[in-house]
Amino acid sequence: MNEKESRFEMTKKHHTQTFLKAKKEGKMDKDFIPLCAHIAKTKEYFTSSCCAGRISLVGLNKEEEKKESAFHRKWHRTVKLKEIEEGINSYKGHILWFKQEPIILHIGTKNIENAKKILVLCEKVGIKRAGIKVAKEGKYIVEILGTHNITAPIKEGKFVIDKKHTEYLVKKANQKFIKNQKTLEKLTKQIKKEIK
Amino acid sequence: MNEKESRFEMTKKHHTQTFLKAKKEGKMDKDFIPLCAHIAKTKEYFTSSCCAGRISLVGLNKEEEKKESAFHRKWHRTVKLKEIEEGINSYKGHILWFKQEPIILHIGTKNIENAKKILVLCEKVGIKRAGIKVAKEGKYIVEILGTHNITAPIKEGKFVIDKKHTEYLVKKANQKFIKNQKTLEKLTKQIKKEIK
């Protein structure tokens, strides 16, 4: 085994152990388990980080900088109106954003040919946002990002979203959360078919 | 010149001509001209498609599929409340989304080392969404996507956003549009410094 190969083996082993530990401890997004478990069993691929999608309320400071961002509330499931209303009412910071975010997944692999295979596979299932983020000898990481999302500011200074609008946003976010899960199912199916 | 090099030269020539033609005809996003003009002059890079950011109203059908999407209105500048109100009032389709979208830029290059240089450069200026989308011998394309964005459904069936909320969204979208322009300025400066 050469240096490049042994680096890959070490990285794969590390990420596979992290996945198995998170799964055992119930810290793993359950919608992602079938996909990650399949990839863990392959010879040339691993998953590093992933989120099966979420609905959240994010509070930011005046500069609205990412590093200052904080989840005021987050759910990895559909939400109820009263949960969102409680989150809005209890928020005392500068600005509150309502977010419904798509799946995000990092798949690592050994060589660029495998990474390209993932890119083609994503196109097949209709995921447009996929790209190679890391390209090193023996370590290529593809980032996969779903498209269904909502990003809307809902509370700032004197402005606060009204009840009718909140109700509508919750309904749409839940719809999109479910669409997102279907994209994940399609992706899982395609990966199981093509990546052995 | 080998086959790989001649493929790159042809691709670069094609995209450079497309850029110069669009610029001449005034079809080019003017905020992107300094960056694209600089890249056109380099030996090993070209730009393919780009948008310096926009604010738009997007109408979708019941399935909300991308392929059915249509710009009801779009602006490559900050907007006025009355423009958005006119767009909302005149919309008769299934669902209308308000969108403020970040910069998107594709930079092509000859080899993977150059593509990686672009990824590192994006990290330096705080652009998290950048990835290699195409990886072929002699043709590597990096997609760069800004982060400032708003994506919110505002009209569907009996629901329509109220005036106070529209006013607030317009204010935030204009703020983010300007932040987005600053990211583009930073990116342009860094590219001029590092990519010759």
Interface residues (C-beta under 8 A of the other chain):
Chain A: K66 I112 A115 K116 L119 K128 R129 A130 G131 I132 K133 A135 V142 E143 L145 T147 N149 I150 T151 A152 P153 E156 F159 I161 D162 K164 H165 Y168 L169 K172
Chain B: K66 I112 A115 K116 L119 G126 K128 R129 A130 G131 I132 K133 A135 V142 E143 L145 T147 N149 I150 T151 A152 P153 E156 F159 I161 D162 K164 H165 Y168 L169 K172
